[in-house]
Amino acid sequence: MAHTSNPVVGGAAIRTLLLVARQQESALQLIIHRFKGLEGMIGREWRGRGFDEEVDQLIKLLHREVSKPADHTETWPEECVRAACVIQAAWRSYQTRRRVKSLPRAVRSLQRSFRERRRRRAQQAQAVCWEEELRLQLCVRRQRARREFHQKQLQLLQLLPPGQVQQYLGEVERQAAIQIQRVWRGHRERRNFQLRRNAHTQHRAAVVLQRTVLRFLKRRRAEKAPPSLSPWIGPRGLTDSRRAELKREVEEHIALHPSSVVSLEGSRELHAQTQALLLQHLQGREAELREHTHTHALLAQINTDLELLLNAPSLSVATVTDCDVFRSRSAPVAARARQSHNALLQSGRLPWWKMLGDGDITCPESESAHKDHRLEAEFNSLYLGGS
């Protein structure tokens, strides 16, 4: 039974032991004394093999026989008793020495854990004290600030005329009411927003679930639907008569619907006409640009002459030099150049924050100078050759 796991052998052995135990009481006692642990081995290894009833009966017999009080006590020799005592004393002394040897380590571990626990408790108590002290300091500061605010308010009330005190107090109450309403409305809106966000989340979850279910149902219907024939799959193979008929239909269609594609000669002629029109347009554009540039230059010259005429002295104080300025074309040019130079120097002395415009140099004297300088920067010259 101890060296096999065959249920047939185990069942036969258990039935044999049960029969022997029932027939002879002395044989049962011999089995118990000879085979120690038989009861535990049978209950642990041979249950659930199809003969549990015989196993239970044999275990009951063995247990009953073991629990019976012994009629006579077995006498052991004195040497065996002495040897057992020596073995027990040696084992107990070994256990005691091992415990004593490990005692300092246990004491150190206990002391370490106790000190660590005491340190943590001290830290927690200190943190609590600091937090309480901080809270008290905060309360004191708030009380001090409130007291100072009320003192300042009383001082201001003393400075106010008697007729404006009630108006001031009403304004203070109104501001307090506005602050309370602002806080309450903010709290209400945050709460409503949380509710709306939860509802929106639920709505989106429902939409996702519905979309998934609809796709699943559509896929199931597509799988259950009978396969449809593709419309572009035609009959396999064409006969010679069918090919001739299709060729004739294609030729008739081409004859009835001629192509709109231009021939090679027509394309070349159209290209030549396009190039001629483009050349004519470019030539006319160049002449127009020259005329436009000349017109702007003349306008700039007229503006300069007008500015010189407006700034000219009266006839009563005019000198010959002033008259020469209007008789010579080089004099207006020199005057304009001198004015532009002065404007440039003056703009260079301006601070950087006044030069953060479009990048153009502005003359602070007059708006006309600014326009003329812009025209000069665009055309590089104000005058053209000729009279």
Secondary structure, DSSP 8 states (H G I E B T S, - for coil): --S---HHHHHHHHHHHHHHHHH-HHHHHHHHHHSTTHHHHHHHHSTTSS-HHHHHHHHHHHHHHHHS--SS-----HHHHHHHHHHHHHHHHHHHHHHHHHHHHHHHHHHHHHHHHHHHHHHHHHHHHHHHHHHHHHHHHHHHHHHHHHHHHHHHHHHS-GGGHHHHHHHHHHHHHHHHHHHHHHHHHHHHHHHHHHHHHHHHHHHHHHHHHHHHHHHHHHHHS-----TT---S---HHHHHHHHHHHHHHHHHS------HHHHHHHHHHHHHHHHHHHHHHHHHHHHHHHHHHHHHHHHHHHHHHHT---TTT--HHHHHHHH-SHHHHHHHHHHHHHHHHHHHTS-GGGG-SSS----SS-HHHHHHHHHHHHHS-S--S--
